């Protein structure tokens, strides 16, 4: 499937209880923070939390998935001693924020039998949830042949994840690691196809600048490049109730775009949203 258009304001893409998760956490009892220093942030990869063979699902969830990531009641027992694992382990730590490695659509094969380990720093579609952690999106026949696909399943899975953390003991907020500084392939990017030589930085010889180490730099200082980043951040904050963004290679994003993003998120969504980034120059 190359693309899918859906009504994001409809109920089909929202799990039960999603409307009960507040969009604005500022001044919300139990959810509010007075300063970013109130945050205790735990960095984690969706796949890694449940991928080891010692993690065993009680509900039949596949390891390395969004569903496994928030499954409660899992334990590791050894020598008559048990410890909590997975979601309950993070809750037990007492952190009030989880920073998840990139989960927007990556340049990979999402089919369960093809899905490989990936940190996620190869972005393809910035405003789409990665489907490789939602194996139930893919529907197979009795012979194991892929016959259909539910494009809304990944959205529900991701929202269920955000909701599970919002409702845990610490009302843990989800922070996304975002990679707006480069794409997986500039030549194959939709940005290049839509407007050649506009959305990326070039040398005087029309070669790609490579401050990212990934063979391209997204040109956030181009007017529409800047607007895209700001709009994309607000999309994640409003549609998925994300409460923070950690910018990969923040030094490659111009200061004006970051300032616009801050103002946009704080005034139009929630003052409790945090923005920070990797200080790599």
ABEGO torsion letter per residue (X at the ends): XABBBBBAABAAABBBGAAABBABABGBBGABBABAAABBBBBBBAAAAAABAABBBAAGBBBGBAAAAABBGBBBBBGGBBBBBEAAAAAAAGBABBBBBBABBBBBBABAAABBBBAGABBABAABBBAAABAAABBBBAAGBBABBBAAAAAAAAAAAAAAAAABAAGBBBBBBBBAABBABAAABAAAAABBGAABBBBAAGBBBAAAGAGBBBBAABAAAAAAAAAAAAAAAAAAGBABBBBBGAAABBAAAAAAAAAAAAAABBAABBBBBBBBX
